[in-house]
Amino acid sequence: MTQDDETTIATLKAAMRRFAVARDWDRFHSPKNLVMALACEVAELMEHFLWISEDESRQRVLDPVHREAIADELADVAGLVLQFSIHSDIDLTSAIREKLVKNEHKYPAPSPTESGE
């Protein structure tokens, strides 16, 4: 069992909230600033995969030399998503569930006969 299996989004949001409040960062956490910071962090995550092949990218996430830095960038991205959710009062779980339903309609899975089974 991983921590992902045991930790709720609410727990992570509370931790992010405490971290930002302790540093008096709320005044900077407008939707505009958060989404701009998110774009920057996504770009930093993307840098780890720039100019390498699909197979090399799969190996890179397993390579201990790169894995910690990739995990750090992914955590920065996730943290900003949580902060955006907090400051925009968007329930992240509901938003993800509702988007999955929309995507199921937009991108239906092939029926067993269509997939060749």
Secondary structure, 3 states (H helix, E strand, C coil): CCHHHHCCHHHHHHHHHHHHHHCCCHHHCCHHHHHHHHHHHHHHHHHCCCCCCHHHHHHHCCCHHHHHHHHHHHHHHHHHHHHHHHHHCCCHHHHHHHHHHHHHHHCCCCCCCCCCC
